[in-house]
């Protein structure tokens, strides 16, 4: 399967998906650590992809997403953004609402 198809499939099959360096419990950069904390703070289960273990995804996702940096948060098939956007949304309560609504919709489906 071509890497873009893999990326599309990951995004389609996971309501809440974080592309990051490392894992939520062992992040490999400060931005990924901050992003994982924000998503974990929303209290819903989420999937993640360690881009350090997946160099093809690391190389191709920025082109697919039209977003140059990592981490990247995808919710319900839409790119939310990177660490700064996630942090700001978490601080004003938007991220919690977005993630809880997406998780609830996915549970109904």
C-alpha positions as CSV (number, residue, x, y, z in Angstrom):
1,X,0.0,0.0,0.0
2,X,1.3,3.4,-0.9
3,X,2.2,5.6,2.1
4,X,-0.4,8.3,1.3
5,X,-3.1,5.5,1.4
6,X,-1.7,4.4,4.7
7,X,-2.0,7.9,6.1
8,X,-5.5,8.3,4.8
9,X,-6.5,5.0,6.3
10,X,-5.0,5.9,9.7
11,X,-6.9,9.2,9.7
12,X,-10.1,7.5,8.6
13,X,-9.9,4.7,11.1
14,X,-9.0,6.7,14.2
15,X,-11.4,9.4,15.4
16,X,-8.7,11.1,17.5
17,X,-5.2,10.6,16.1
18,X,-2.0,12.3,17.2
19,X,1.1,12.1,15.0
20,X,4.0,12.8,17.3
21,X,7.7,12.1,18.1
22,X,7.7,9.2,20.6
23,X,4.6,8.0,22.5
24,X,2.2,9.8,24.9
25,X,4.0,8.3,27.9
26,X,7.5,8.7,26.4
27,X,7.5,11.8,24.1
28,X,10.7,12.5,22.3
29,X,10.4,16.3,22.0
30,X,8.8,19.1,24.1
31,X,6.2,19.9,21.5
32,X,5.0,16.3,21.4
33,X,5.0,16.2,25.2
34,X,2.8,19.3,25.4
35,X,0.5,18.0,22.6
36,X,0.1,14.6,24.3
37,X,-0.7,16.2,27.6
38,X,-3.4,18.3,26.1
39,X,-5.0,15.3,24.3
40,X,-4.7,13.1,27.4
41,X,-6.2,15.9,29.5
42,X,-9.4,15.7,27.4
43,X,-10.1,12.2,28.9
44,X,-10.9,10.3,25.7
45,X,-9.0,7.4,24.2
46,X,-6.9,8.3,21.2
47,X,-4.5,6.7,18.8
48,X,-1.0,7.9,18.1
49,X,1.7,7.3,15.5
50,X,5.3,7.7,16.4
51,X,6.8,9.4,13.4
52,X,10.3,8.5,14.5
53,X,9.5,4.8,14.0
54,X,7.8,5.6,10.7
55,X,10.2,7.7,8.5
56,X,7.9,7.4,5.4
57,X,5.0,8.9,7.3
58,X,7.4,11.6,8.7
59,X,8.5,12.4,5.2
60,X,5.0,12.4,3.5
61,X,2.5,13.6,6.1
62,X,3.6,17.2,5.9
63,X,2.9,17.2,2.2
64,X,-0.5,15.4,2.6
65,X,-1.6,17.6,5.4
66,X,-0.1,20.8,4.0
67,X,1.3,21.3,7.6
68,X,5.1,21.3,7.9
69,X,5.6,20.4,11.5
70,X,4.9,17.7,14.1
71,X,3.0,17.0,16.3
72,X,-0.2,17.0,14.3
73,X,-3.6,16.3,15.8
74,X,-6.4,14.9,13.6
75,X,-10.0,14.8,14.9
76,X,-12.8,13.2,12.9
77,X,-10.7,13.3,9.7
78,X,-9.8,17.0,10.1
79,X,-6.4,18.5,10.9
80,X,-6.7,20.5,14.1
81,X,-3.1,21.7,14.1
82,X,0.1,21.5,16.0
83,X,1.3,22.0,19.6
84,X,0.6,25.7,20.0
85,X,-2.9,25.5,18.5
86,X,-3.7,22.4,20.7
87,X,-2.4,24.2,23.8
88,X,-4.4,27.3,23.1
89,X,-7.6,25.3,22.4
90,X,-7.1,23.3,25.6
91,X,-6.6,26.4,27.7
92,X,-9.9,27.9,26.5
93,X,-11.8,24.6,26.6
94,X,-12.3,24.2,22.8
95,X,-10.1,21.1,22.5
96,X,-12.1,19.2,25.2
97,X,-15.4,20.0,23.5
98,X,-14.0,19.1,20.0
99,X,-12.6,15.8,21.3
100,X,-15.6,14.8,23.5
101,X,-18.0,15.5,20.7
102,X,-16.0,13.5,18.1
103,X,-15.7,10.6,20.6
104,X,-19.4,10.7,21.3
105,X,-20.3,10.7,17.6
106,X,-17.9,7.8,16.9
107,X,-19.4,5.8,19.8
108,X,-22.9,6.3,18.3
109,X,-21.8,5.2,14.8
